[in-house]
Amino acid sequence: MDTHATEPTEAQAPEAVPAPDDTPWLNAREQRLWRAHLEVSQLLMYQLGRELQPHGLANNDYEILVVLSESPKRRMRMTDLATATLQSKSRLSHQITRMETAGLVLRQECPGDRRGLYAHLTDQGWETMQKVAPDHVRSVRAHFIDLFDSDQLDAMYEALAPIAEHLRGLRGRG
Amino acid sequence: MDTHATEPTEAQAPEAVPAPDDTPWLNAREQRLWRAHLEVSQLLMYQLGRELQPHGLANNDYEILVVLSESPKRRMRMTDLATATLQSKSRLSHQITRMETAGLVLRQECPGDRRGLYAHLTDQGWETMQKVAPDHVRSVRAHFIDLFDSDQLDAMYEALAPIAEHLRGLRGRG
């Protein structure tokens, strides 16, 4: 998202209503970091998605293969999978339908469990992930990880880890 | 996307096909940064989206308001807007239809220009952005910018800027 957080300006609108004075607009140093973060986030997902395409997968598909492969019995409740992937239940449902058609996952009711449907990774889904993962890690290196030096690698993590924790806490609050 | 780039493992699949030996899997330090980046990217957009909801906007809507407000004459060709927002033309078209219904933008043909439709920001769209921007910058501060110290702010930018440039170059190659 190429959004901004400086005061809105527009050459053609001298009559624009001035924003309230107490708005804590970003200064130039903050603004350039915010823009760089947005750009890297968006363009990186775009590029990784392009490099998954020859495998017939989108970013969301790959994410689901990964989450299911790391779950006990290669399965997860649909509601938990929606939470894990930050998707609405209806959007996830459409996606799982597409992945079911492709033979990668199966939706099954769990006998004796009233809490509804599970998504299961199929053997084909597991094999697909095994086949795609080496290419995917090369993409992650080429477009992100290998572009940091060793000090940056740790400094970035130390800066981002508390933010991730903060955001996980907010999500938990529902 | 909670994706991974270590060697796929699964307790229940001792028979799994081993990955080729030459795959440059991420080590633990690389992996934790990759996961933190993904988590921050995704959860931050999720949180910013939640905080735009009371204004009746989604992240994509706000992005389009910003891009159009910064364009000459508050307008942009639909094809250029799709490129700027990394969306497919069909997905952008659906979104602009929704935003047109909400009175935020207008689609207009440009007389004498065969290169098709423009999306224009309406006065209501401009006023909406003016009204929303102060809240949005507070969200950006609370969940991202204000969580860095001054040194981190610059170090992060210096690490991310070359990656943004690398990724912009790749996108240009189409």
Interface residues (C-beta under 8 A of the other chain):
Chain A: M1 D2 T3 H4 A5 T6 E7 P8 T9 E10 A11 Q12 A13 A16 V17 A19 P20 T23 P24 W25 L26 R29 E30 R32 L33 W34 A36 H37 E39 V40 S41 Q42 L43 L44 M45 Y46 Q47 L48 N59 N60 Y62 E63 V66 V67 S69 E70 P72 K73 R74 A84 T85 L86 W126 E127 M129 Q130 A133 P134 H136 V137 R138 V140 R141 H143 F144 I145 L147 F148 Q152 L153 D154 A155 M156 Y157 A159 L160 A161 P162 I163 A164 H166 L167 R168 L170 R171
Chain B: M1 D2 T3 H4 A5 T6 E7 P8 T9 E10 A11 Q12 A13 A16 V17 A19 P20 T23 P24 W25 L26 R29 E30 R32 L33 W34 A36 H37 E39 V40 S41 Q42 L43 L44 M45 Y46 Q47 L48 N59 N60 Y62 E63 V66 V67 S69 E70 P72 K73 R74 A84 T85 L86 W126 E127 M129 Q130 A133 P134 H136 V137 R138 V140 R141 H143 F144 I145 L147 F148 Q152 L153 D154 A155 M156 Y157 A159 L160 A161 P162 I163 A164 H166 L167 R168 L170 R171
